[in-house]
Amino acid sequence: MANKPQHLLTLLMALTLSSSGIATAQQIDLRNQSWSAEVIRKTGQPVIPLYDGWYPNADGSRTMCFSYFNMNTEQALDIQLGEDNFLSDDRFAALLPTHFDPLPPRYRHVFCAYTITVPDSFGRDEKIVWSLNSNGQKLSVPGRLNPAYVLDEPASKGRGDLAPLVRLSADSDGVRGRTGISTSSAMAARVDEPITLSAWIDHPDNQVWVGWSQHSGPGEVQFDQQESQLTTATGPAVVQASFSKPGNYVVRMQTIDNIAAFEFYCCHTNAYFHINVN
């Protein structure tokens, strides 16, 4: 084998079944292969849609959590709603993201970026599939009410974690957990003129992690800071956001007591700021 020309070396790529049912090898010349051991790269990789799991609600409904993993460390991707970014079932409301930031270096994938709530009549054999097409790769993930995927929400009894309580005004009611809270009406902004976004956060710990991200919108959103440790007694979490183009945007805020707790799939709270930019 060592005496044969280099171009005759081949790589076993797949097994296929012949018409007789016998497994046969499909061989592809190495000269036709282009691959890298580095799965995570600066650019050129896809966004992977992920399903985190589900949790029951007091009214008998159930909420599914979907997340994503941008495999690029420098390339943000915008994937507009339509044939490249869609759900298989449009019966249920969902705030799908259309902007995908580069890979967060500290906590890797973006946990439970949005949720879908289904009624108690939604069966275990039913599914909702999220599909994304990015950088030439079409990927999808099914969401099912599989008992193995049930999540602690909004507290974890085993680890003692509790999702922060978030209010979007000083005297409003608060919400804990991944279903989250949204602004009651769209905020007004102008292109390239920063606006202030604020969230009042309560938690038994005196500090929480807060992260701000563009969830959707036609242009680019710039923040004066995207992550911070907030001492809750000092006042609300505040960020300055500016927008490069007119249109409708959603900014997503996520907060958790400790960023390392994301890996245990509990317990964080989402907040969604809807902004109309003129």
Secondary structure, DSSP 8 states (H G I E B T S, - for coil): -TTS-GGG-EEEEEEEE-TTS-EEEEEEEGGG----S--SBSSS--EEEEEEEEEE-TTS-EEEEEEEEE-BSS--EE--SBTTEEES--SS------EE----TTT-SEEEEEEEEE-TT--TT--EEEEEEETTEEEEEEE---GGGB---SEETTTTEE--EEESSTTS--EESSS-EE-SS-EEEBTTB-EEEEEEEE-SSSEEEEEEEEEE-SS-EEES-SEEEEEGGG--EEEEEEESSSEEEEEEEEEES-GGGGGGT--EEEEEEEEEE-
